[in-house]
């Protein structure tokens, strides 16, 4: 079932969804299930599964020599999506990236999604490779998320890379999600430019938006207002992540280029250990969710990052 259909059927009621990350290569899916199990009692409408792009690793060759290889450390996104759908009977949303994939590989992945009954795709450009300052597209791949949205939408119309297929019996129409940035994408020169790019993705076929995490709800409220004024009329789902450890005070602004509210910074700074920080993060996130529910958001989308205990406590307040 498509994410947008879930939203329509909810008739104004706020849905619940999660984002999870695949285990590192060499680890089984059991630990992933252990993290998901406590969250399933709250009946999420869909679960996103991230995709990691490739990175360089260095292998010892002996005599002090090292060989540089490209590897993907968290593979298995599509297999995990299929497993979750089978085990929990919940819709999944695989993340599909520009970075690290050719258009041909992307087409194969999309066809696999059709065979597996996966109706939703989160289309993302992806980050630069580790050690590289700027994003560089894969040779033969899509450069921008808007290009990826176009490819996904075209496939839904029977337009494949090597010709158009008419009269096929596949239901090719995906529900396409894209990312939005309440505090502006770090590479965008201005918020208005960023919104222009978001509107372009919607015009090319994106059906809904999920925002990057934020800890100040006013950033989200203003973003929605500006998006609507720009003519972006698809659902805008807030992405939520509770602050959990003291180092997040430096890490989150550095990695995600987001501002932290002064009241939250002061509360965390006074904590003597990370257990106290986690409690502050839970209480702050509960208040965030109350305000977002009052605002009438289509869904609360939690970035779990492989942890479930704090998410479980937050979600239990509302679902």
Phi and psi in degrees as a GROMACS rama.xvg file:
@    title "Ramachandran Plot"
@    xaxis  label "Phi"
@    yaxis  label "Psi"
@TYPE xy
-76.5556  148.883  UNK-2
-56.7734  -43.6497  UNK-3
-65.4482  -31.0846  UNK-4
-70.1454  -38.3518  UNK-5
-57.4578  -44.1795  UNK-6
-65.154  -43.193  UNK-7
-63.2339  -43.4996  UNK-8
-68.8016  -23.8165  UNK-9
-70.6027  -21.6494  UNK-10
52.4952  49.9584  UNK-11
94.1465  -12.51  UNK-12
-77.3147  138.588  UNK-13
-74.9844  129.878  UNK-14
-88.7009  172.114  UNK-15
-123.696  137.88  UNK-16
-149.094  161.013  UNK-17
-128.793  157.866  UNK-18
-120.239  131.443  UNK-19
-123.69  163.103  UNK-20
-115.738  142.924  UNK-21
-64.3132  154.283  UNK-22
-68.4862  159.314  UNK-23
-64.8291  150.479  UNK-24
-54.3504  132.628  UNK-25
99.4685  -9.94078  UNK-26
-104.263  145.257  UNK-27
-78.199  175.079  UNK-28
-85.8744  -6.32364  UNK-29
-58.0809  -45.4723  UNK-30
-64.4003  -34.3544  UNK-31
-63.3801  -44.3637  UNK-32
-61.0446  -38.5061  UNK-33
-62.2564  -34.3083  UNK-34
-76.5636  -33.1723  UNK-35
-78.297  -38.4542  UNK-36
-48.6894  -48.9277  UNK-37
-65.7585  -19.3663  UNK-38
-90.4236  -15.532  UNK-39
-74.4247  -22.0173  UNK-40
-63.0672  -17.6648  UNK-41
-91.9778  3.98673  UNK-42
56.0922  65.3953  UNK-43
-64.3928  148.783  UNK-44
-80.4885  -30.6376  UNK-45
-158.526  159.647  UNK-46
-130.491  124.068  UNK-47
-83.9629  144.184  UNK-48
-124.777  121.055  UNK-49
-73.2628  163.106  UNK-50
-123.931  130.293  UNK-51
-93.6977  142.673  UNK-52
-86.7822  170.502  UNK-53
-69.9039  160.009  UNK-54
-146.985  162.024  UNK-55
-84.1032  135.556  UNK-56
-124.565  158.825  UNK-57
-121.355  124.139  UNK-58
-109.316  136.209  UNK-59
-71.545  132.219  UNK-60
-108.876  -1.00946  UNK-61
93.5387  160.59  UNK-62
57.5719  30.2282  UNK-63
76.6802  6.18178  UNK-64
-93.2998  147.232  UNK-65
-124.653  144.118  UNK-66
-114.301  129.414  UNK-67
-89.7073  127.227  UNK-68
-128.864  155.956  UNK-69
-97.6215  132.528  UNK-70
-142.537  158.13  UNK-71
-112.068  115.63  UNK-72
-82.543  -20.4551  UNK-73
-129.396  68.4901  UNK-74
-79.2636  178.175  UNK-75
99.2277  12.3065  UNK-76
-53.7368  -49.7985  UNK-77
-68.123  -40.1441  UNK-78
-62.4665  -39.8486  UNK-79
-65.5811  -41.0933  UNK-80
-58.4863  -46.8936  UNK-81
-64.0462  -40.5334  UNK-82
-64.5628  -42.2401  UNK-83
-65.6768  -42.3428  UNK-84
-61.2581  -40.1121  UNK-85
-71.366  -44.1624  UNK-86
-74.6812  -42.146  UNK-87
-109.796  -7.32468  UNK-88
56.0036  48.5792  UNK-89
-129.518  145.295  UNK-90
-69.2384  143.534  UNK-91
-120.839  156.682  UNK-92
-130.386  98.9491  UNK-93
-72.0947  140.012  UNK-94
-82.8983  128.672  UNK-95
-115.93  126.54  UNK-96
-107.995  154.414  UNK-97
-75.1408  -50.396  UNK-98
-65.2924  125.593  UNK-99
94.7378  0.0594926  UNK-100
-136.935  136.69  UNK-101
-79.2131  165.998  UNK-102
-62.6224  -34.5929  UNK-103
-64.6356  -46.449  UNK-104
-62.9739  -37.942  UNK-105
-62.8937  -42.1299  UNK-106
-62.2759  -43.6948  UNK-107
-60.2418  -42.1974  UNK-108
-62.5886  -42.6694  UNK-109
-64.3378  -40.3055  UNK-110
-63.7775  -40.1268  UNK-111
-60.4161  -39.1246  UNK-112
-59.7598  -40.6939  UNK-113
-61.7515  -44.5236  UNK-114
-65.8653  -30.7615  UNK-115
-87.4226  -2.84093  UNK-116
75.3537  28.5084  UNK-117
-92.8675  117.445  UNK-118
-95.8873  -11.7367  UNK-119
-124.22  144.504  UNK-120
-134.937  134.296  UNK-121
-99.0892  113.899  UNK-122
-97.3352  117.408  UNK-123
-132.813  146.807  UNK-124
-68.7204  -43.9081  UNK-125
93.8828  168.527  UNK-126
-90.5112  170.197  UNK-127
-66.7908  153.565  UNK-128
-62.1441  150.017  UNK-129
-57.4859  133.387  UNK-130
91.1013  -7.47242  UNK-131
-112.068  136.928  UNK-132
-75.3136  -39.3021  UNK-133
-119.938  151.121  UNK-134
-68.7689  132.07  UNK-135
-124.481  126.99  UNK-136
-67.1973  150.831  UNK-137
-67.1339  142.177  UNK-138
-58.6616  124.504  UNK-139
82.6592  7.68416  UNK-140
-107.947  178.833  UNK-141
-80.0854  140.84  UNK-142
-85.5825  -41.3418  UNK-143
-122.567  157.928  UNK-144
-59.7349  -32.5019  UNK-145
-63.2983  -36.0721  UNK-146
-65.6358  -39.8275  UNK-147
-66.0103  -43.0409  UNK-148
-58.1845  -42.1767  UNK-149
-61.0385  -45.3284  UNK-150
-62.1268  -43.4591  UNK-151
-64.6461  -43.4598  UNK-152
-66.9004  -39.1898  UNK-153
-63.0536  -42.5834  UNK-154
-60.4527  -35.3893  UNK-155
-64.0165  -20.9542  UNK-156
-98.347  7.32586  UNK-157
86.5568  10.2654  UNK-158
-95.1731  100.849  UNK-159
-95.2038  172.127  UNK-160
-63.1238  -32.2198  UNK-161
-114.96  35.6734  UNK-162
132.363  162.185  UNK-163
-95.8034  135.257  UNK-164
-110.564  116.305  UNK-165
-104.874  151.206  UNK-166
71.1125  16.8156  UNK-167
-75.2202  158.68  UNK-168
-101.28  15.483  UNK-169
-90.3452  144.271  UNK-170
-88.5083  94.7305  UNK-171
-90.0281  -3.4717  UNK-172
-80.5623  107.889  UNK-173
-87.4396  153.63  UNK-174
-91.7892  120.889  UNK-175
-107.81  123.426  UNK-176
-102.54  150.843  UNK-177
-136.55  167.388  UNK-178
-91.1096  145.393  UNK-179
-127.332  155.077  UNK-180
-128.973  97.1291  UNK-181
-57.2916  -24.7615  UNK-182
-114.322  23.0356  UNK-183
76.9158  136.272  UNK-184
-61.4153  140.774  UNK-185
-60.4069  -23.3772  UNK-186
-95.8414  -8.73576  UNK-187
-76.2936  136.733  UNK-188
-71.863  -21.2558  UNK-189
-158.933  162.678  UNK-190
-64.5668  -39.5851  UNK-191
-63.3765  -38.2542  UNK-192
-65.5989  -42.1128  UNK-193
-61.3328  -42.6392  UNK-194
-66.1426  -35.1625  UNK-195
-61.3917  -42.169  UNK-196
-68.0057  -36.4687  UNK-197
-65.8807  -43.3054  UNK-198
-61.385  -37.0559  UNK-199
-61.6834  -41.5137  UNK-200
-64.2878  -37.5334  UNK-201
-67.3406  -42.3127  UNK-202
-64.9977  -27.5945  UNK-203
-84.0777  -7.94624  UNK-204
135.031  -0.506571  UNK-205
-67.4298  138.19  UNK-206
-102.667  -21.8259  UNK-207
-158.59  165.503  UNK-208
-123.741  137.809  UNK-209
-117.178  130.162  UNK-210
-84.4535  156.916  UNK-211
-63.4584  156.862  UNK-212
-57.6239  150.48  UNK-213
-149.453  154.368  UNK-214
-118.048  0.315825  UNK-215
-120.914  109.378  UNK-216
-60.2086  -27.9759  UNK-217
-61.1508  -30.2399  UNK-218
-63.4238  -41.6594  UNK-219
-69.1448  -46.4489  UNK-220
-58.6405  -43.3077  UNK-221
-67.9673  -37.7573  UNK-222
-62.3431  -45.0443  UNK-223
-61.682  -43.5343  UNK-224
-59.0258  -47.885  UNK-225
-66.1214  -37.8065  UNK-226
-64.0925  -43.855  UNK-227
-64.3455  -40.0539  UNK-228
-64.6202  -28.6493  UNK-229
-82.2896  -3.94239  UNK-230
92.8721  13.9568  UNK-231
-88.7684  109.935  UNK-232
-114.426  10.7795  UNK-233
-83.5419  162.699  UNK-234
-58.4879  138.56  UNK-235
-118.144  105.795  UNK-236
-93.0096  127.036  UNK-237
-75.562  131.849  UNK-238
-91.5865  129.424  UNK-239
-126.963  134.436  UNK-240
-141.018  119.328  UNK-241
-72.1075  138.521  UNK-242
-66.5208  136.528  UNK-243
-127.03  -27.3024  UNK-244
-136.668  157.066  UNK-245
-62.6632  -32.9436  UNK-246
-66.1174  -14.0806  UNK-247
-61.2456  -24.6187  UNK-248
-58.583  -35.2298  UNK-249
-95.8419  -38.1516  UNK-250
-67.9521  -46.3803  UNK-251
-64.4095  -45.6477  UNK-252
-63.5058  -34.7543  UNK-253
-69.4999  -46.4701  UNK-254
-80.7348  -44.3697  UNK-255
-103.266  -5.52215  UNK-256
56.3129  47.5064  UNK-257
-115.634  154.581  UNK-258
-91.3583  143.529  UNK-259
-106.221  133.727  UNK-260
-59.4201  142.702  UNK-261
-61.8652  -37.3683  UNK-262
-62.0641  -39.2207  UNK-263
-68.6794  -42.7899  UNK-264
-59.5123  -44.4832  UNK-265
-64.7585  -42.1714  UNK-266
-64.619  -42.6261  UNK-267
-69.8149  -38.3713  UNK-268
-61.1058  -28.6911  UNK-269
-84.3277  -8.46405  UNK-270
-71.4772  140.295  UNK-271
-89.6521  -17.6009  UNK-272
-153.771  170.423  UNK-273
-71.1168  -22.2102  UNK-274
-65.9155  -39.0498  UNK-275
-68.5862  -38.1792  UNK-276
-61.3384  -43.6991  UNK-277
-59.9413  -39.7244  UNK-278
-66.1209  -41.338  UNK-279
-60.3585  -42.7971  UNK-280
-62.6318  -39.3332  UNK-281
-64.2693  -48.4736  UNK-282
-63.2208  -39.3369  UNK-283
-65.1081  -42.7832  UNK-284
-68.1872  -36.8885  UNK-285
-59.3999  -44.1145  UNK-286
-65.4696  -40.0334  UNK-287
-55.8796  -48.4761  UNK-288
-63.9241  -38.0954  UNK-289
-59.1026  -45.3922  UNK-290
-66.597  -40.0364  UNK-291
-67.4295  -37.7174  UNK-292
-64.8834  -41.4777  UNK-293
-63.0164  -32.0607  UNK-294
-72.4203  -21.2507  UNK-295
86.5584  38.2472  UNK-296
-66.2457  150.269  UNK-297
-67.5241  -29.6688  UNK-298
-160.767  155.111  UNK-299
-102.825  117.535  UNK-300
-112.423  112.404  UNK-301
-99.9601  128.59  UNK-302
-84.8462  107.291  UNK-303
-83.7157  -30.2801  UNK-304
53.5168  37.098  UNK-305
80.0418  6.40906  UNK-306
-121.125  148.897  UNK-307
-131.085  -17.1161  UNK-308
-63.8441  -45.92  UNK-309
-71.7483  -36.329  UNK-310
-62.0463  -41.5861  UNK-311
-59.393  -43.8364  UNK-312
-64.7903  -38.1781  UNK-313
-70.1294  -49.8799  UNK-314
-63.8833  -32.8742  UNK-315
-63.4593  -17.2326  UNK-316
-73.9923  -19.8954  UNK-317
-128.412  -21.4518  UNK-318
